[in-house]
Amino acid sequence: MVGQISRLFWIIPAAMLIIALAPWPYIYYRILRLVVCVCAAVVALQSFDRRGWHAWTIALSVLAVLFNPVMPVHLTRSIWSVLNILGAVLLMGHLWVEREQNWRPHR
């Protein structure tokens, strides 16, 4: 999977989620929703194509739905802070797992 789509689909939204912990103008959070939703959906689709419905696919799909800009979920700033960290960890964890599985020598 890592070879099929750019690592930026994991890295950019993860970085934006961490940066979102600081106070920003509202437009940043709207852009954040769009970027996280699109990137998480693309990665989830790649994951689904590769393994079907498993824990990574479901978690990435939930992340895409949670951050969707069309029907936004309204939560408190403290809850979003926790979700931002969890989302960044999810994305980077998935990238690491995919990278390890794809770059491991075949036996």
Backbone as CSV, one residue per row, in Angstrom:
resi,resn,N_x,N_y,N_z,CA_x,CA_y,CA_z,C_x,C_y,C_z
1,MET,0.826,-1.199,0.000,0.000,0.000,0.000,0.857,1.243,0.000
2,VAL,1.904,1.250,0.783,2.744,2.440,0.865,3.305,2.769,-0.499
3,GLY,3.588,1.748,-1.288,4.098,1.978,-2.628,3.038,2.487,-3.586
4,GLN,1.764,2.240,-3.293,0.683,2.614,-4.186,0.260,4.071,-4.025
5,ILE,0.236,4.572,-2.830,-0.094,5.984,-2.610,1.030,6.616,-1.794
6,SER,1.154,7.893,-1.925,2.239,8.615,-1.261,2.105,8.562,0.255
7,ARG,3.233,8.508,0.917,3.245,8.559,2.391,2.645,9.858,2.910
8,LEU,2.571,10.858,2.056,1.993,12.144,2.468,0.525,12.006,2.871
9,PHE,-0.156,10.956,2.384,-1.550,10.723,2.771,-1.665,10.355,4.244
10,TRP,-0.572,9.949,4.851,-0.523,9.676,6.288,0.114,10.845,7.038
11,ILE,1.210,11.344,6.504,2.039,12.320,7.224,1.379,13.694,7.322
12,ILE,0.831,14.204,6.230,0.228,15.545,6.252,-0.954,15.624,7.221
13,PRO,-1.937,14.722,7.140,-3.042,14.844,8.110,-2.584,14.622,9.546
14,ALA,-1.627,13.716,9.762,-1.132,13.487,11.127,-0.474,14.754,11.666
15,ALA,0.336,15.400,10.854,0.982,16.651,11.283,-0.055,17.734,11.537
16,MET,-1.036,17.841,10.659,-2.080,18.852,10.841,-2.882,18.601,12.113
17,LEU,-3.107,17.341,12.449,-3.846,17.017,13.676,-3.069,17.447,14.915
18,ILE,-1.767,17.252,14.904,-0.943,17.677,16.041,-0.887,19.204,16.116
19,ILE,-0.706,19.841,14.982,-0.648,21.307,14.942,-1.972,21.916,15.402
20,ALA,-3.074,21.197,15.171,-4.406,21.697,15.546,-4.588,21.821,17.055
21,LEU,-3.661,21.288,17.838,-3.765,21.417,19.293,-3.557,22.864,19.740
22,ALA,-2.865,23.649,18.923,-2.679,25.081,19.210,-3.925,25.837,18.732
23,PRO,-4.155,27.016,19.266,-5.308,27.804,18.795,-5.052,28.365,17.394
24,TRP,-6.002,28.140,16.491,-5.911,28.604,15.110,-7.224,29.264,14.730
25,PRO,-7.228,30.045,13.662,-8.507,30.566,13.159,-9.406,29.400,12.721
26,TYR,-10.691,29.630,12.734,-11.671,28.585,12.430,-11.427,27.939,11.068
27,ILE,-10.942,28.698,10.101,-10.719,28.172,8.756,-9.720,27.008,8.783
28,TYR,-8.741,27.054,9.697,-7.773,25.952,9.792,-8.489,24.652,10.116
29,TYR,-9.432,24.694,11.028,-10.135,23.481,11.449,-11.058,22.970,10.344
30,ARG,-11.579,23.861,9.543,-12.388,23.447,8.382,-11.512,22.753,7.346
31,ILE,-10.338,23.312,7.098,-9.392,22.684,6.165,-8.911,21.347,6.746
32,LEU,-8.661,21.319,8.053,-8.244,20.094,8.723,-9.260,18.985,8.495
33,ARG,-10.529,19.290,8.670,-11.580,18.290,8.457,-11.511,17.717,7.044
34,LEU,-11.366,18.592,6.067,-11.326,18.153,4.675,-10.110,17.262,4.417
35,VAL,-8.947,17.708,4.847,-7.708,16.959,4.607,-7.741,15.607,5.309
36,VAL,-8.115,15.591,6.582,-8.145,14.331,7.332,-9.186,13.384,6.741
37,CYS,-10.354,13.904,6.413,-11.410,13.063,5.861,-10.966,12.418,4.545
38,VAL,-10.452,13.220,3.630,-10.045,12.696,2.321,-8.887,11.705,2.468
39,CYS,-7.867,12.083,3.209,-6.704,11.200,3.361,-7.060,9.902,4.086
40,ALA,-7.833,9.994,5.153,-8.227,8.788,5.884,-9.106,7.892,5.012
41,ALA,-9.976,8.491,4.217,-10.833,7.696,3.326,-10.006,6.989,2.250
42,VAL,-9.035,7.677,1.669,-8.180,7.063,0.647,-7.381,5.912,1.249
43,VAL,-6.798,6.136,2.417,-6.008,5.094,3.074,-6.916,3.928,3.487
44,ALA,-8.112,4.227,3.969,-9.054,3.166,4.346,-9.459,2.337,3.130
45,LEU,-9.689,2.989,2.002,-10.041,2.250,0.781,-8.898,1.355,0.329
46,GLN,-7.673,1.864,0.400,-6.508,1.041,0.053,-6.418,-0.155,1.009
47,SER,-6.648,0.107,2.286,-6.596,-0.948,3.296,-7.683,-1.993,3.036
48,PHE,-8.873,-1.523,2.689,-9.979,-2.444,2.387,-9.664,-3.291,1.164
49,ASP,-9.119,-2.664,0.125,-8.751,-3.410,-1.082,-7.734,-4.497,-0.780
50,ARG,-6.871,-4.219,0.160,-5.791,-5.138,0.484,-6.212,-6.268,1.423
51,ARG,-7.016,-5.932,2.430,-7.332,-6.932,3.462,-8.816,-7.059,3.796
52,GLY,-9.660,-6.280,3.164,-11.079,-6.323,3.509,-11.332,-5.577,4.819
53,TRP,-12.440,-5.931,5.467,-12.800,-5.255,6.719,-11.993,-5.835,7.868
54,HIS,-10.995,-5.108,8.313,-10.248,-5.498,9.510,-10.088,-4.254,10.368
55,ALA,-9.399,-4.369,11.487,-9.341,-3.287,12.477,-8.816,-1.975,11.885
56,TRP,-7.756,-2.031,11.076,-7.209,-0.792,10.497,-8.216,-0.118,9.576
57,THR,-8.866,-0.910,8.742,-9.842,-0.356,7.802,-10.989,0.316,8.551
58,ILE,-11.480,-0.344,9.571,-12.595,0.203,10.350,-12.171,1.475,11.078
59,ALA,-11.004,1.457,11.725,-10.530,2.634,12.460,-10.320,3.819,11.528
60,LEU,-9.732,3.579,10.358,-9.512,4.670,9.402,-10.833,5.188,8.841
61,SER,-11.794,4.308,8.650,-13.123,4.731,8.179,-13.819,5.595,9.219
62,VAL,-13.708,5.195,10.484,-14.297,5.996,11.572,-13.638,7.374,11.616
63,LEU,-12.324,7.421,11.443,-11.614,8.700,11.423,-12.132,9.586,10.285
64,ALA,-12.324,9.012,9.103,-12.837,9.780,7.960,-14.239,10.321,8.253
65,VAL,-15.101,9.505,8.820,-16.469,9.935,9.136,-16.460,11.005,10.226
66,LEU,-15.647,10.815,11.240,-15.577,11.759,12.351,-15.134,13.151,11.886
67,PHE,-14.225,13.196,10.929,-13.696,14.471,10.461,-14.360,14.955,9.171
68,ASN,-15.456,14.339,8.764,-16.079,14.741,7.502,-16.559,16.191,7.572
69,PRO,-16.328,16.959,6.497,-16.716,18.370,6.507,-18.169,18.608,6.094
70,VAL,-18.854,17.593,5.589,-20.224,17.771,5.096,-21.227,17.788,6.241
71,MET,-21.124,16.825,7.126,-21.986,16.759,8.308,-21.072,16.731,9.526
72,PRO,-20.546,17.895,9.909,-19.543,17.932,10.978,-20.080,17.481,12.331
73,VAL,-19.218,16.789,13.044,-19.498,16.368,14.411,-19.055,17.515,15.314
74,HIS,-19.922,17.951,16.215,-19.606,19.059,17.107,-19.296,18.525,18.505
75,LEU,-18.047,18.718,18.928,-17.598,18.268,20.243,-16.849,19.414,20.918
76,THR,-16.537,19.239,22.196,-15.785,20.278,22.904,-14.326,20.269,22.455
77,ARG,-13.647,21.368,22.703,-12.242,21.482,22.313,-11.379,20.414,22.993
78,SER,-11.676,20.121,24.249,-10.874,19.113,24.958,-11.062,17.724,24.348
79,ILE,-12.271,17.398,23.933,-12.499,16.100,23.287,-11.808,16.061,21.930
80,TRP,-11.906,17.164,21.173,-11.220,17.207,19.872,-9.710,17.076,20.048
81,SER,-9.169,17.641,21.109,-7.724,17.528,21.347,-7.308,16.072,21.496
82,VAL,-8.096,15.317,22.249,-7.809,13.895,22.424,-7.963,13.157,21.094
83,LEU,-9.028,13.462,20.357,-9.258,12.814,19.062,-8.169,13.172,18.049
84,ASN,-7.678,14.406,18.120,-6.591,14.807,17.218,-5.342,13.962,17.474
85,ILE,-5.008,13.779,18.735,-3.829,12.975,19.073,-4.046,11.519,18.660
86,LEU,-5.209,10.976,18.971,-5.506,9.588,18.601,-5.496,9.407,17.083
87,GLY,-6.031,10.383,16.359,-6.030,10.318,14.893,-4.626,10.331,14.330
88,ALA,-3.768,11.191,14.875,-2.377,11.252,14.416,-1.660,9.940,14.720
89,VAL,-1.884,9.393,15.901,-1.259,8.118,16.274,-1.768,6.997,15.359
90,LEU,-3.057,6.995,15.080,-3.642,5.991,14.189,-2.998,6.049,12.807
91,LEU,-2.917,7.242,12.246,-2.344,7.386,10.910,-0.874,6.971,10.876
92,MET,-0.098,7.439,11.833,1.332,7.103,11.834,1.549,5.626,12.177
93,GLY,0.718,5.077,13.050,0.812,3.652,13.363,0.509,2.791,12.150
94,HIS,-0.518,3.179,11.409,-0.878,2.432,10.204,0.229,2.536,9.158
95,LEU,0.795,3.711,8.988,1.908,3.879,8.048,3.071,2.977,8.447
96,TRP,3.397,2.947,9.724,4.511,2.127,10.198,4.240,0.641,9.945
97,VAL,3.029,0.185,10.260,2.681,-1.223,10.056,2.739,-1.574,8.568
98,GLU,2.183,-0.726,7.732,2.204,-0.984,6.290,3.626,-0.989,5.757
99,ARG,4.405,-0.072,6.222,5.796,0.007,5.779,6.560,-1.257,6.179
100,GLU,6.368,-1.694,7.409,7.049,-2.904,7.886,6.610,-4.130,7.087
101,GLN,5.334,-4.237,6.793,4.834,-5.399,6.059,5.279,-5.394,4.607
102,ASN,5.387,-4.211,4.007,5.751,-4.125,2.600,7.254,-4.198,2.377
103,TRP,8.047,-3.790,3.342,9.487,-3.731,3.146,10.214,-4.903,3.775
104,ARG,9.498,-5.814,4.388,10.096,-6.986,4.999,10.519,-7.947,3.890
105,PRO,11.720,-8.487,3.954,12.140,-9.462,2.928,11.243,-10.697,2.959
106,HIS,10.923,-11.197,1.784,10.085,-12.398,1.706,10.901,-13.625,2.035
107,ARG,10.290,-14.547,2.755,10.995,-15.787,3.140,10.474,-16.957,2.367
